[in-house]
Amino acid sequence: MREYLLTLCVTAAVTYLLTGPVRKFAIAAGAMPEIRARDVHREPTPRLGGIAMFFGLCAGLLVASHLTNLNQVFEKSNEPRALLSGAAVIWLIGVLDDKFEIDALIKLGAQMIAAGVMVMQGLTILWLPIPSVGTVALTQWQGTLLTVALVVITINAVNFVDGLDGLAAGMVCIAAAAFFMYAYRIWYSYGIEAAAPATLFAAILMGMCVGFLPHNMHPARIFMGDSGSMLIGLVLAAGAISITGQVDPDNLFGGSERSTVHGMVPIYIPLLMPLTIIAIPAADLILAIVRRTWRGQSPFAADRGHLHHRLLEVGHSHSRAVLIMYFWSALIAFGTLAYSVNSASMWIVLGVVFLSAIGLLLLLLPRFTPRAPRWAESFVPPRYRRRKVLPEAEQAVATEDATGGVPAEEPEPRTPVAVGVSGVNGATAVGSRSRTAR
């Protein structure tokens, strides 16, 4: 565990320290999109944050390769090298796209090429654990197609939620934390060496997100861009592929020990866990495709119908909308993790139901904004205080005093942007981007 923590800290430190210089480079390079009518942010913000995240990934892998125990991951498996190769491909395309706005088909092809590079080096799905069936072996073509599909879906799902400051990095960090606990338990508690690469990938992914978040929290000083969103999406997919298609308890254990593993880690959890960690992004991806197709638009057309946009429309503040998305991501990921530890416990089910009720209450909070009593108004934020109603004459005097006797000017209307029009920013990692649509 200490070596994983050291790897995480080194990755986070390198990412954090490099983000500042990368921001200056992005400003000098002109990688700052203009503000549009549908954007949430109000000041031009540089992107290319994925440059710092990629070097954090490289630093994490380099440190892990020189540690006593983690060095065995590099000696016994080619998956870390496969991850680095695929990450380099997707990162280069992301950097070029952040600066020059690459065509959607080129980005989609680059995602497939990155997945293919990983498959060629051994990071692929070999079999699937199917409930009530057991482990089903896949042919080479089946494994390759499934791996490529999972990589492309995960990359675009992560990109879809990158619409508010700190949202994508925070949600991926939460998912990586739950995934790390799951993979580490399989590797350390049961001695399944095939789970070691996925554990390392999750630790490095947490470090990348933790190091970038201080610069990306609202108000963000820099955006990760496609170079960052596609990168962390690929790393997340690599861990899911490794733990799903490489770990086979049936071939590693026998007798009562195998029964113990199946009792504590149900055979369908390796298939379910990777899906739960991207549950919220995947749901947003599916809803967006259905919504745009229903309207007769392209699935890659930009709009303000994402889950985080709807939270803002309901009345949540920017920070509260991000925290609510964090809450639901943590509930789904860690709820599945707790179920994998003890699937027979009714307390886990009741806890998830109780927390879900709290989540629903948080979603409806703007509809039922509480008002503090008069004596407690000085201890609560202004939005919870009772507003004092002034007579019309006093309101007019107050307005005149505030403007110095000059009528307040009407704000200049912003030019609306038609939905589906590609610009500097957009909707998906294979279409126009949305992670800067804040």
C-alpha positions in Angstrom: 0.0 0.0 0.0 2.8 2.4 0.8 4.2 2.1 -2.7 0.8 2.8 -4.2 0.5 5.9 -2.0 4.0 7.0 -3.1 3.1 6.6 -6.7 -0.2 8.5 -6.2 1.6 11.4 -4.4 4.3 11.6 -7.1 1.7 11.7 -9.9 -0.3 14.3 -8.1 2.7 16.5 -7.3 4.0 16.4 -10.9 0.6 17.2 -12.3 0.0 20.0 -9.8 3.4 21.7 -10.4 3.3 21.5 -14.1 -0.3 22.8 -14.5 0.8 26.4 -13.8 3.5 26.5 -16.5 1.1 24.7 -18.9 -1.5 27.4 -18.3 1.1 30.1 -19.3 2.0 28.1 -22.3 -1.7 27.7 -23.3 -2.2 31.4 -23.1 0.9 32.1 -25.1 -0.2 29.5 -27.7 -3.7 31.1 -28.0 -5.5 28.0 -26.7 -8.3 30.1 -25.2 -11.8 29.7 -26.8 -14.1 32.6 -27.0 -17.1 32.9 -24.8 -20.4 31.9 -26.4 -24.0 32.4 -25.4 -24.4 28.8 -24.1 -21.2 28.9 -22.0 -21.4 28.9 -18.2 -18.1 30.6 -17.6 -17.8 34.3 -18.3 -14.1 34.8 -18.9 -11.8 33.2 -21.5 -10.0 30.3 -19.9 -7.0 28.5 -21.3 -7.1 24.7 -21.8 -4.4 22.1 -22.6 -4.4 21.0 -19.0 -4.0 17.5 -20.3 -0.3 18.2 -20.9 0.3 18.3 -17.2 -1.8 15.2 -16.6 0.1 13.2 -19.2 3.4 14.0 -17.7 2.0 13.1 -14.3 1.0 9.7 -15.8 4.6 9.3 -17.1 6.1 10.2 -13.7 3.8 7.8 -11.9 4.7 4.9 -14.2 8.4 5.7 -14.0 8.4 5.8 -10.2 6.4 2.6 -9.9 8.8 0.8 -12.2 11.6 1.4 -9.7 9.8 0.3 -6.6 10.4 -3.1 -5.1 7.0 -4.6 -5.3 5.4 -2.6 -8.1 8.4 -3.4 -10.4 7.0 -6.9 -10.7 3.9 -5.5 -12.5 6.3 -4.3 -15.3 8.2 -7.6 -15.3 5.2 -9.9 -15.4 2.9 -7.9 -17.5 3.1 -5.7 -20.6 -0.1 -3.7 -19.7 1.7 -0.6 -18.3 3.6 -0.2 -21.5 0.4 -0.8 -23.5 -1.4 1.9 -21.4 1.5 4.4 -22.0 1.5 3.8 -25.7 -2.3 4.2 -26.1 -2.2 7.3 -23.8 0.5 8.9 -25.9 -1.6 8.5 -29.1 -4.8 9.9 -27.6 -3.0 12.7 -25.8 -1.2 13.9 -29.0 -4.5 14.0 -30.8 -6.1 15.8 -27.9 -3.4 18.5 -27.8 -3.8 19.1 -31.5 -7.6 19.3 -31.2 -7.4 21.7 -28.3 -5.4 24.1 -30.5 -6.6 23.5 -34.1 -10.0 21.9 -33.8 -9.6 18.5 -35.5 -12.4 16.9 -37.4 -14.7 14.6 -35.5 -14.0 11.5 -37.6 -10.2 12.0 -37.1 -10.7 12.0 -33.3 -12.9 9.0 -33.5 -10.3 7.2 -35.6 -7.6 8.2 -33.1 -9.6 6.7 -30.2 -9.9 3.5 -32.1 -6.2 3.5 -33.0 -5.2 4.1 -29.3 -7.4 1.2 -28.3 -5.9 -0.9 -31.0 -2.4 -0.1 -29.8 -3.2 -1.3 -26.4 -4.8 -4.5 -27.8 -1.7 -5.2 -29.8 0.4 -5.1 -26.7 -1.8 -7.4 -24.7 -4.3 -5.1 -22.9 -7.5 -6.6 -24.1 -10.5 -8.5 -22.9 -9.9 -12.3 -23.0 -13.0 -13.5 -21.3 -16.2 -12.2 -19.6 -17.7 -13.3 -16.3 -21.4 -13.9 -17.1 -23.9 -14.3 -14.3 -25.4 -17.8 -14.0 -23.0 -19.0 -16.7 -19.5 -18.5 -15.5 -16.4 -17.4 -17.4 -16.9 -17.2 -21.2 -13.8 -17.1 -23.4 -13.8 -14.7 -26.3 -12.2 -15.0 -29.7 -9.5 -12.6 -30.7 -11.8 -10.6 -32.8 -14.5 -10.5 -30.2 -12.1 -9.4 -27.5 -10.6 -6.7 -29.8 -14.0 -5.2 -30.8 -15.3 -5.2 -27.2 -12.1 -3.5 -26.0 -12.2 -0.8 -28.7 -15.9 -0.2 -28.0 -15.3 0.1 -24.2 -12.4 2.5 -24.8 -14.4 4.8 -27.2 -17.5 4.8 -24.9 -15.6 5.6 -21.8 -13.6 8.4 -23.4 -16.8 10.1 -24.7 -18.7 9.5 -21.5 -16.0 11.3 -19.5 -15.9 14.1 -22.0 -19.7 14.5 -21.8 -19.6 15.4 -18.1 -16.7 17.8 -18.5 -19.0 20.8 -18.6 -18.5 22.4 -15.2 -15.3 23.5 -13.3 -13.9 20.4 -11.6 -16.7 18.1 -12.5 -15.0 15.6 -14.8 -11.7 15.4 -12.7 -13.6 15.0 -9.5 -16.0 12.3 -10.7 -13.2 10.3 -12.3 -11.2 10.6 -9.1 -14.1 9.2 -7.1 -14.6 6.4 -9.5 -10.8 5.7 -9.5 -10.8 5.6 -5.7 -13.6 3.0 -5.6 -12.0 1.0 -8.3 -8.6 1.1 -6.6 -10.1 -0.4 -3.4 -11.8 -3.1 -5.4 -8.8 -4.1 -7.4 -6.4 -3.8 -4.4 -8.6 -6.2 -2.4 -8.6 -8.8 -5.2 -4.8 -8.5 -5.6 -3.7 -8.2 -2.0 -6.3 -10.2 -0.1 -6.6 -13.1 -2.5 -3.2 -13.0 -4.2 -4.5 -12.6 -7.7 -1.5 -11.1 -9.5 -3.5 -10.3 -12.6 -5.3 -7.5 -10.7 -2.0 -5.7 -10.0 -1.9 -3.6 -13.2 -5.5 -2.4 -12.7 -4.6 -1.4 -9.1 -1.6 0.6 -10.4 -3.7 2.3 -13.1 -6.3 3.4 -10.6 -3.7 4.8 -8.2 -2.1 6.8 -11.0 -5.4 8.1 -12.2 -6.3 9.3 -8.8 -3.0 11.2 -8.7 -3.6 12.8 -12.1 -7.1 14.1 -11.0 -6.0 15.2 -7.5 -3.1 17.2 -8.9 -5.2 18.9 -11.5 -8.3 19.7 -9.4 -6.8 22.6 -7.4 -6.4 24.5 -10.7 -9.7 23.4 -12.1 -12.1 24.0 -9.2 -14.6 26.9 -9.6 -13.6 29.4 -10.8 -11.3 27.4 -13.0 -7.9 28.8 -14.0 -7.4 26.2 -16.7 -9.5 23.5 -18.4 -8.2 20.1 -19.1 -9.4 20.1 -22.7 -9.7 17.1 -24.9 -6.0 16.3 -24.2 -7.1 15.7 -20.6 -10.6 14.4 -20.8 -9.7 11.8 -23.4 -6.6 10.8 -21.5 -8.3 10.1 -18.2 -11.1 8.4 -20.0 -8.6 6.0 -21.6 -6.8 5.3 -18.3 -10.2 4.6 -16.7 -11.1 2.2 -19.5 -7.7 0.5 -19.3 -8.2 -0.4 -15.7 -11.7 -1.7 -16.4 -10.4 -3.8 -19.3 -7.6 -5.2 -17.2 -9.8 -6.2 -14.2 -12.7 -7.5 -16.4 -10.9 -9.4 -19.1 -7.7 -10.5 -17.4 -8.7 -11.6 -13.9 -10.2 -15.1 -13.9 -10.6 -16.6 -10.4 -11.7 -19.9 -11.9 -8.3 -20.5 -13.4 -6.3 -19.3 -10.4 -8.0 -21.1 -7.5 -9.7 -24.3 -6.8 -11.7 -26.0 -4.1 -12.8 -24.1 -1.0 -10.5 -21.1 -1.7 -12.3 -20.5 -5.0 -15.6 -20.7 -3.3 -14.4 -18.1 -0.8 -13.5 -15.7 -3.6 -16.8 -16.2 -5.2 -18.6 -15.7 -2.0 -16.8 -12.5 -1.2 -16.5 -11.2 -4.8 -19.4 -12.5 -6.8 -18.5 -13.5 -10.3 -20.6 -10.7 -11.9 -19.0 -7.9 -9.8 -15.9 -7.7 -12.1 -18.3 -7.1 -15.0 -20.5 -4.7 -13.0 -17.9 -2.6 -11.3 -16.4 -1.0 -14.4 -19.9 -0.1 -15.5 -20.8 1.5 -12.2 -17.8 3.8 -12.2 -19.0 5.4 -15.4 -22.7 5.1 -14.6 -23.4 8.9 -14.5 -21.3 9.8 -17.5 -22.7 6.9 -19.5 -26.3 7.9 -18.6 -25.5 11.4 -19.7 -24.1 10.1 -23.0 -27.1 7.9 -23.7 -29.6 10.6 -22.8 -27.8 13.2 -25.0 -27.8 10.9 -28.0 -31.5 10.0 -27.6 -32.4 13.7 -27.1 -30.5 15.0 -30.1 -31.7 12.2 -32.4 -35.3 12.7 -31.3 -35.0 16.4 -32.3 -33.5 15.4 -35.7 -30.1 16.7 -34.8 -26.7 15.1 -35.0 -25.7 13.1 -31.9 -22.6 15.2 -31.8 -24.4 18.6 -31.9 -23.8 20.9 -28.9 -26.6 21.8 -26.5 -27.3 22.7 -22.9 -29.3 19.5 -22.0 -26.6 17.7 -20.1 -27.3 16.6 -16.5 -25.1 19.3 -15.0 -26.8 22.0 -17.2 -30.2 20.8 -15.9 -29.0 21.1 -12.3 -28.1 24.8 -13.0 -31.5 25.4 -14.6 -33.3 23.9 -11.6 -31.6 26.6 -9.5 -28.5 25.0 -8.1 -25.3 27.1 -7.9 -22.3 26.0 -9.8 -20.5 24.5 -6.8 -23.6 22.8 -5.5 -24.3 21.2 -8.9 -20.8 19.8 -8.9 -21.1 18.5 -5.4 -24.4 16.8 -6.2 -22.8 15.0 -9.2 -20.0 14.0 -6.9 -22.5 12.6 -4.4 -24.3 10.4 -6.9 -21.1 9.1 -8.4 -19.7 8.2 -5.0 -23.0 6.5 -4.0 -23.1 4.3 -7.1 -19.4 3.4 -7.1 -18.9 2.8 -3.4 -22.3 1.2 -3.0 -21.3 -1.4 -5.6 -17.9 -1.8 -3.8 -19.7 -2.4 -0.5 -22.0 -5.0 -2.1 -18.9 -6.8 -3.5 -17.5 -7.2 0.0 -20.7 -8.5 1.6 -23.6 -9.1 -0.8 -25.7 -10.7 1.9 -25.9 -7.7 4.2 -29.2 -5.9 4.4 -27.6 -2.9 6.0 -25.8 -2.1 2.8 -29.0 -2.1 0.9 -30.7 0.1 3.5 -27.8 2.4 3.6 -27.9 2.9 -0.2 -31.6 3.5 -0.1 -31.2 6.1 2.7 -28.4 7.9 0.9 -30.5 7.8 -2.3 -33.3 9.6 -0.5 -30.8 12.2 0.7 -29.6 12.6 -2.9 -33.2 13.2 -4.1 -33.7 15.8 -1.4 -30.5 17.6 -2.5 -31.8 17.6 -6.1 -35.0 19.3 -5.1 -33.4 21.7 -2.6 -33.9 24.8 -4.8 -37.7 24.1 -4.8 -37.8 24.0 -1.0 -35.2 26.6 0.1 -35.4 26.8 3.9 -35.4 30.2 5.6 -33.6 30.6 8.9 -35.4 32.3 11.8 -34.7 36.0 12.5 -32.3 35.3 15.4 -30.2 32.9 13.3 -29.9 35.0 10.1 -26.4 36.3 11.0 -25.1 32.7 11.1 -26.3 31.5 7.7 -25.5 32.4 4.1 -27.6 35.3 2.6 -29.7 32.9 0.4 -31.2 31.4 3.6 -32.2 34.8 5.1 -35.6 36.3 4.9 -35.7 39.1 2.4 -36.9 42.5 3.6 -39.6 43.9 1.3 -39.2 47.7 0.8 -41.9 50.1 -0.3 -41.7 51.1 -4.0 -40.6 54.6 -3.1 -37.7 53.3 -1.0 -36.7 50.9 -3.7 -36.6 53.7 -6.3 -34.4 55.8 -3.9 -32.1 52.9 -3.3 -31.7 52.2 -7.0 -31.0 55.9 -7.7 -28.4 56.1 -5.0 -26.7 52.9 -6.3 -26.5 54.3 -9.8 -25.6 57.8 -8.9 -28.9 59.2 -10.3 -28.2 57.7 -13.7 -30.6 55.0 -14.9 -29.0 51.6 -15.0 -28.0 50.5 -18.5 -29.5 47.4 -20.0 -27.0 44.6 -20.4 -25.9 44.1 -23.9 -27.6 41.0 -25.3 -25.3 38.2 -26.3 -25.5 36.7 -29.7 -27.2 33.3 -29.4 -25.5 30.3 -30.9 -27.7 27.8 -32.7 -27.8 24.3 -31.2 -25.6 21.9 -33.1 -23.2 24.5 -34.6 -19.6 23.5 -34.1 -17.3 26.2 -32.8 -14.3 26.4 -30.7 -16.0 24.2 -28.1 -18.6 21.5 -28.5 -20.3 18.4 -27.3 -18.3 15.3 -27.3 -14.8 13.9 -27.7 -15.7 12.7 -31.2 -17.6 15.8 -32.1 -17.4 19.4 -31.1 -16.3 19.6 -27.4 -18.4 20.4 -24.4 -15.9 20.5 -21.5 -15.4 24.2 -22.0 -19.1 24.9 -22.2 -19.3 26.1 -18.7 
